[in-house]
Amino acid sequence: LQQLRKRLLDLSSRNRLLNYRHPKGRSIQFVDEPNLNLVFNRLIDSGKQLEIRYVPEPDTDTYDQKRPDVKSYAEVSGINVSTDFSNSSCGKTANKHSPKLQALYYPAELQKLCAKLKSEAGTIIEETGTNMLYLVFGFLELYDSDTSEKPMLAPLLAVPITLEKGSVDPETSTYKFHINYSGEDIHENQTLREKLSQDFALQLPEFEEEDDIGTYFAKIQKTIKKKKRWKVRYQLCMG
């Protein structure tokens, strides 16, 4: 039965579990290097909800006609706009405050996107009984062969979440949105595990109960150390 199940897996680059592309309008890549261990612990261990932050609107008297591009304005405002974080994003912290989930959207655009994601996730649950909304911790950048020039991005750890509409922000008159852990099983990428085993004779480490995000990523990095161009991408994405 296990062998038959494995044969049903699509191990080609068409599978989004091996080649995720961050679909526009259907995902949010977070920036400003939140502590990934802290995000995970707050959601899973503490059962806290985390607010998605917007980029504050620029004052209208600071530009003439067209509002500045949100990424450029965020950078000027001191927000680290890179979606790739350093290894220190999984470091130990004594911070007791909730970590920020910073998105690269102005308030109205963030509200519109979150409302859309919430609605679509709700529709899927109604139609199939399955939650398809996840917060993804990290990606493995891999190549199909030594001669391939196209990297693939495979999600590493997917936490099932719900998106909740909160109160109106008095500063922007838009709704706040929060992420909550749904309580369902956390998913390792079994498709990636089978791909590495079949095509590269590599065994993807298990995410153990005592592991935090940083420990898990370090184990994966050690597993792929002989693959010259492969690397763990420290990222956080909702989709």
Secondary structure as the mmCIF struct_conf table of DSSP 4:
data_model
#
loop_
_struct_conf.conf_type_id
_struct_conf.id
_struct_conf.beg_label_comp_id
_struct_conf.beg_label_asym_id
_struct_conf.beg_label_seq_id
_struct_conf.end_label_comp_id
_struct_conf.end_label_asym_id
_struct_conf.end_label_seq_id
HELX_RH_AL_P HELX_RH_AL_P1 GLN A 2 ARG A 7
TURN_TY1_P TURN_TY1_P1 LEU A 8 LEU A 8
BEND BEND1 LEU A 9 LEU A 9
BEND BEND2 SER A 12 SER A 12
TURN_TY1_P TURN_TY1_P2 SER A 13 ARG A 14
BEND BEND3 ASN A 15 ASN A 15
TURN_TY1_P TURN_TY1_P3 ARG A 16 LEU A 18
BEND BEND4 ASN A 19 ASN A 19
TURN_TY1_P TURN_TY1_P4 LYS A 24 GLY A 25
BEND BEND5 ARG A 26 ARG A 26
STRN STRN1 ILE A 28 GLN A 29
STRN STRN2 VAL A 31 VAL A 31
BEND BEND6 ASP A 32 ASP A 32
HELX_RH_AL_P HELX_RH_AL_P2 LEU A 36 PHE A 40
HELX_RH_PI_P HELX_RH_PI_P1 ASN A 41 ASP A 45
BEND BEND7 SER A 46 SER A 46
STRN STRN3 LEU A 50 ARG A 53
HELX_LH_PP_P HELX_LH_PP_P1 TYR A 54 ASP A 59
HELX_RH_3T_P HELX_RH_3T_P1 THR A 60 THR A 62
BEND BEND8 ASP A 64 LYS A 66
HELX_LH_PP_P HELX_LH_PP_P2 ARG A 67 ASP A 69
HELX_RH_AL_P HELX_RH_AL_P3 VAL A 70 VAL A 76
TURN_TY1_P TURN_TY1_P5 SER A 77 GLY A 78
BEND BEND9 THR A 83 ASP A 84
STRN STRN4 PHE A 85 PHE A 85
HELX_RH_3T_P HELX_RH_3T_P2 ASN A 87 CYS A 90
BEND BEND10 GLY A 91 GLY A 91
BEND BEND11 HIS A 97 HIS A 97
HELX_LH_PP_P HELX_LH_PP_P3 SER A 98 LYS A 100
STRN STRN5 LEU A 101 GLN A 102
BEND BEND12 LEU A 104 TYR A 105
HELX_RH_AL_P HELX_RH_AL_P4 PRO A 107 THR A 128
BEND BEND13 GLY A 129 GLY A 129
STRN STRN6 TYR A 134 LEU A 142
BEND BEND14 ASP A 144 SER A 145
TURN_TY1_P TURN_TY1_P6 ASP A 146 THR A 147
STRN STRN7 MET A 152 VAL A 168
HELX_LH_PP_P HELX_LH_PP_P4 ASP A 169 ASP A 169
TURN_TY1_P TURN_TY1_P7 PRO A 170 THR A 172
BEND BEND15 SER A 173 THR A 174
STRN STRN8 TYR A 175 TYR A 181
BEND BEND16 GLY A 183 GLU A 184
STRN STRN9 HIS A 187 GLU A 188
HELX_RH_AL_P HELX_RH_AL_P5 GLN A 190 PHE A 200
HELX_LH_PP_P HELX_LH_PP_P5 LEU A 204 GLU A 206
TURN_TY1_P TURN_TY1_P8 GLU A 209 GLU A 210
HELX_RH_AL_P HELX_RH_AL_P6 ILE A 213 THR A 223
TURN_TY1_P TURN_TY1_P9 ILE A 224 LYS A 226
BEND BEND17 LYS A 227 LYS A 227
TURN_TY1_P TURN_TY1_P10 LYS A 228 ARG A 229
STRN STRN10 LYS A 231 MET A 238
#
